[in-house]
Amino acid sequence: MSSAEVSGASRAQVDAGAVRRVRLASLTTLKVGGEAELWTVEDDTGLRAATGEPFYVLGAGSNLLVSDEGVPARVLRLGRAYAALDALDGRRDLWLGAATPVPGLVRRAQRLGLSGLEGLLGVPAQLGGAVVMNAGTRFGCLADTLHEVEVMLDGSLERLSAHALGLRYRHSELPAGAVVTRVRLQLTASTPARVQALMDQVDAARKGQPKVKSAGCAFKNPPGDSAGRLIDAAGCKGLRVGDAMISPEHANFVVNLGAATTADVLALLALVQQRVDQPLELEWRRWGLPGGDAPQPGWQRTERDAV
Ligand SMILES: Cc1cc2nc3c(=O)[nH]c(=O)nc-3n(C[C@H](O)[C@H](O)[C@H](O)COP(=O)(O)OP(=O)(O)OC[C@H]3O[C@@H](n4cnc5c(N)ncnc54)[C@H](O)[C@@H]3O)c2cc1C
């Protein structure tokens, strides 16, 4: 790829592989999605520059459905410098990079006897994505331990309290254009054995979830009910379009049997919605698709608009 094919990237960034074209299917857990320009940023200066133009932010790609045509804006990914698991050293009040993998964090907290993250066992997120989705289970969610976040917003670093994020069930209200860079958690002192006992309960509740390619639960649970129960009751388990199938094990999981496309997944979701007699709200974030997320506004673009 030449630098001319990449909007605003320097020759050096392209040559170093920091900016390249990729199929997003390779970076999402459902393994569907077309091409985009991927910008991997390793520090705040690079992130500031990358957020100048409209962009999407990619975490672990575990709650995403991306158009087969890809997206017309740059996709930012926080590099290793933002995945600072080493900072978890026994303190209860700590800042962690937003690219920190949640599974490793949950295991490390258990070994250190720090409690509060057990409900996130089995969530294959990065910390930033877990904040945005307020990820969790009925045993607990990220909001339980989140104190504040640092974000890159309009070209500057800012701190926002957890309260300002409006966290509720699989929902946050991060300001438009914000990228979570660091996350402050407050954990509780416990013992490795007690934390493990809670994790065993979460693990037992997760038994029966499919182990194949998926993006977790497709739909949010309606108040007082379970989307999985409704989809199962509508006889949708095993329903298939192409290689996209409603998991026979868990009716709220769409699994990719190998060669599914986003078009297959959308057709399958439409079939499910036809059969379930009440509207269901998708939990997945959608990029490049009707009703999905528009790119985040870049700060340079915003400044130009203001003139
Ligand atoms: C097998 C499996 C099991 C799952 N189980 C659960 C579960 O039990 N509970 C649950 O809540 N979820 C579950 N999920 C869904 C998913 O893991 C969560 O929604 C998770 O929070 C998504 O995080 P991510 O890093 O993958 O974000 P992505 O999917 O990459 O992105 C999700 C959203 O967050 C935004 N985002 C990501 N990082 C940042 C950042 N640094 N700054 C700003 N915005 C950002 C993205 O732009 C996007 O809008 C599961 C998924 C799978 C595949």
The ligand as an SDF file (V2000), in Angstrom:
LIG
                    3D

 53 58  0  0  0  0  0  0  0  0999 V2000
  -17.6720  -15.4810   23.7150 C   0  0  0  0  0  0  0  0  0  0  0  0
  -18.1440  -14.1050   24.1470 C   0  0  0  0  0  0  0  0  0  0  0  0
  -18.7240  -13.9570   25.3920 C   0  0  0  0  0  0  0  0  0  0  0  0
  -19.1720  -12.6870   25.8140 C   0  0  0  0  0  0  0  0  0  0  0  0
  -19.7170  -12.5780   27.0470 N   0  0  0  0  0  0  0  0  0  0  0  0
  -20.1180  -11.3590   27.4900 C   0  0  0  0  0  0  0  0  0  0  0  0
  -20.6700  -11.2010   28.8040 C   0  0  0  0  0  0  0  0  0  0  0  0
  -20.7970  -12.1380   29.5610 O   0  0  0  0  0  0  0  0  0  0  0  0
  -21.0280   -9.9490   29.1840 N   0  0  0  0  0  0  0  0  0  0  0  0
  -20.8960   -8.8560   28.3760 C   0  0  0  0  0  0  0  0  0  0  0  0
  -21.2070   -7.7340   28.7910 O   0  0  0  0  0  0  0  0  0  0  0  0
  -20.3780   -8.9800   27.1220 N   0  0  0  0  0  0  0  0  0  0  0  0
  -19.9860  -10.1960   26.6630 C   0  0  0  0  0  0  0  0  0  0  0  0
  -19.4810  -10.3330   25.4000 N   0  0  0  0  0  0  0  0  0  0  0  0
  -19.4560   -9.1570   24.5080 C   0  0  0  0  0  0  0  0  0  0  0  0
  -18.1580   -8.3120   24.5480 C   0  0  0  0  0  0  0  0  0  0  0  0
  -17.0570   -9.0620   25.0380 O   0  0  0  0  0  0  0  0  0  0  0  0
  -18.3580   -7.0530   25.3930 C   0  0  0  0  0  0  0  0  0  0  0  0
  -19.3930   -6.2320   24.8830 O   0  0  0  0  0  0  0  0  0  0  0  0
  -17.0710   -6.2020   25.4850 C   0  0  0  0  0  0  0  0  0  0  0  0
  -17.2670   -5.1550   26.3950 O   0  0  0  0  0  0  0  0  0  0  0  0
  -16.6140   -5.6210   24.1540 C   0  0  0  0  0  0  0  0  0  0  0  0
  -15.2960   -5.1350   24.3470 O   0  0  0  0  0  0  0  0  0  0  0  0
  -14.2520   -5.0360   23.1550 P   0  0  0  0  0  0  0  0  0  0  0  0
  -12.9520   -4.5670   23.7060 O   0  0  0  0  0  0  0  0  0  0  0  0
  -14.2240   -6.3050   22.3820 O   0  0  0  0  0  0  0  0  0  0  0  0
  -14.9020   -3.8740   22.2960 O   0  0  0  0  0  0  0  0  0  0  0  0
  -15.2300   -3.8530   20.7390 P   0  0  0  0  0  0  0  0  0  0  0  0
  -16.1950   -4.9470   20.4190 O   0  0  0  0  0  0  0  0  0  0  0  0
  -13.9800   -3.7780   19.9570 O   0  0  0  0  0  0  0  0  0  0  0  0
  -16.0040   -2.4460   20.6430 O   0  0  0  0  0  0  0  0  0  0  0  0
  -17.2480   -2.2730   21.2900 C   0  0  0  0  0  0  0  0  0  0  0  0
  -17.5430   -0.7720   21.3540 C   0  0  0  0  0  0  0  0  0  0  0  0
  -16.6010   -0.1420   22.2220 O   0  0  0  0  0  0  0  0  0  0  0  0
  -15.9090    0.8950   21.5370 C   0  0  0  0  0  0  0  0  0  0  0  0
  -14.5450    0.9480   22.0730 N   0  0  0  0  0  0  0  0  0  0  0  0
  -13.6910   -0.0780   22.2670 C   0  0  0  0  0  0  0  0  0  0  0  0
  -12.5530    0.3570   22.8500 N   0  0  0  0  0  0  0  0  0  0  0  0
  -12.6990    1.6970   23.0230 C   0  0  0  0  0  0  0  0  0  0  0  0
  -11.8730    2.7220   23.5710 C   0  0  0  0  0  0  0  0  0  0  0  0
  -10.6590    2.4670   24.0540 N   0  0  0  0  0  0  0  0  0  0  0  0
  -12.3490    3.9930   23.5770 N   0  0  0  0  0  0  0  0  0  0  0  0
  -13.5740    4.2870   23.0790 C   0  0  0  0  0  0  0  0  0  0  0  0
  -14.3990    3.3500   22.5430 N   0  0  0  0  0  0  0  0  0  0  0  0
  -13.9540    2.0720   22.5240 C   0  0  0  0  0  0  0  0  0  0  0  0
  -15.9700    0.5100   20.0810 C   0  0  0  0  0  0  0  0  0  0  0  0
  -15.8030    1.6450   19.2390 O   0  0  0  0  0  0  0  0  0  0  0  0
  -17.3610   -0.0800   20.0020 C   0  0  0  0  0  0  0  0  0  0  0  0
  -18.3390    0.9410   19.9070 O   0  0  0  0  0  0  0  0  0  0  0  0
  -19.0270  -11.5640   24.9600 C   0  0  0  0  0  0  0  0  0  0  0  0
  -18.4340  -11.7330   23.6990 C   0  0  0  0  0  0  0  0  0  0  0  0
  -17.9940  -12.9830   23.2920 C   0  0  0  0  0  0  0  0  0  0  0  0
  -17.3450  -13.1270   21.9290 C   0  0  0  0  0  0  0  0  0  0  0  0
  1  2  1  0
  2  3  1  0
  2 52  2  0
  3  4  2  0
  4  5  1  0
  4 50  1  0
  5  6  2  0
  6  7  1  0
  6 13  1  0
  7  8  2  0
  7  9  1  0
  9 10  1  0
 10 11  2  0
 10 12  1  0
 12 13  2  0
 13 14  1  0
 14 15  1  0
 14 50  1  0
 15 16  1  0
 16 17  1  0
 16 18  1  0
 18 19  1  0
 18 20  1  0
 20 21  1  0
 20 22  1  0
 22 23  1  0
 23 24  1  0
 24 25  2  0
 24 26  1  0
 24 27  1  0
 27 28  1  0
 28 29  2  0
 28 30  1  0
 28 31  1  0
 31 32  1  0
 32 33  1  0
 33 34  1  0
 33 48  1  0
 34 35  1  0
 35 36  1  0
 35 46  1  0
 36 37  1  0
 36 45  1  0
 37 38  2  0
 38 39  1  0
 39 40  1  0
 39 45  2  0
 40 41  1  0
 40 42  2  0
 42 43  1  0
 43 44  2  0
 44 45  1  0
 46 47  1  0
 46 48  1  0
 48 49  1  0
 50 51  2  0
 51 52  1  0
 52 53  1  0
M  END
$$$$
